[in-house]
């Protein structure tokens, strides 16, 4: 559900929080302070929103219903210029360390005073605005909508929203691709990850899996699975496992 209000100096904030009451309370405080606010309740909706728009700041929980928020933090840090603020009940030293290691700029423990939260958001946005490199990156176009692999039912979801079921080996290959998006993975590394020997049988088995996957990822016109002849393969599009 989206809630858009008068902008504060053009600043937009994406709230990713499945606690509706908390999200709406934060949205109220932020909108009263003049920000443009969008709320989503899960990771899938967040990815879809990021594919359509850019945001100055993302405020997100770690305990989301469909994916650990740390994965979202990593995605945001790697693919967007967005300032990242974690607001979570998971607030041990290890949780904080993992949040910062994943790419969060600020980590806040629940419960939080809303007035203090607004002040922290303003301070983070001011800090980001003073970084000229960040401003340059922020002028880029919104990110390409990602492919999603749903662990719950082994479905691969294309950017257009179509679902296709994966076999166990296809799933394993997609998980490997997701860890190396837009990179080449050597044939030897893929064979090892799939449990195949580096011989004629293993190569034929891999080619069979790739053939099936290419058919299942062909609805976007340009197939994301690329062959690097003599070297390996790569998934040349955003790919997220949920």
C-alpha positions, 0 to 999 in steps of 0.5 A: 500500500502506498502513501504519498505526501508533500515532499521534503526537499525531494526526499523519498523514503521506502518503509519495509515493515510487516507490522502494519500499525508500526509502519503506519505510525512511522509513516505519519511522523515522516509525512508530517515532517514533509517526506514522500513515503511509500510502505510495503510489507514484504521483500517481494513488494520491496523488489517490485517497488525498487524496480519502478522507483529510486528512493533516498532512504530505505527503512527496513525490518530484518524479520520479514515474512518472506525473506531475511532483511539482511538479504534486502540490505545487501541488495540495496547496497549493491544495486542502489544509491539508497541510504539504508536504515535498519529498525529491528527487534533483533539487536544483539551485538552480532545482529548489529555487526551483520547489519553493518557488514551487509551494508546498513548505514544506521542500525536502530533497535526496536522500540524507538522514539519516533521523534528520535527516528525522524532526527536520525533519518534527517541526519543520515540523509544530510550525510548522504547528500554531502557525498558528491559521489552518492549524488552522482550515482543517485541520478542513474535510472531505476534498477532493472526488475529482478528475477525471483526464485521462491524457495517455498515452491521452487518457482522461478518468477520472471520480471513480467510476473510469470511463474515456472517450476524448477527441478532440484538441479535447476534450483541449485544452478539458479541459487549459484547464479544468484550469488554471482549475478552478471558474472561468469562462473566457470564450467568447472565450478558449476559442475562441482556445485551440481555434484557432476564429474568433469567428464563427458557425462557431467558436461552433457548433464549440465548442457541439458539443465542449461537447455531447460532453463533457457526455455524457462527464461525465454519470455523476456525476449533477451535470455539472461543466461549467457554462454562464455564460450570455452569458459563458463556461463552467467546469469546477466540480470538481477536475480534474487532467491527468496 
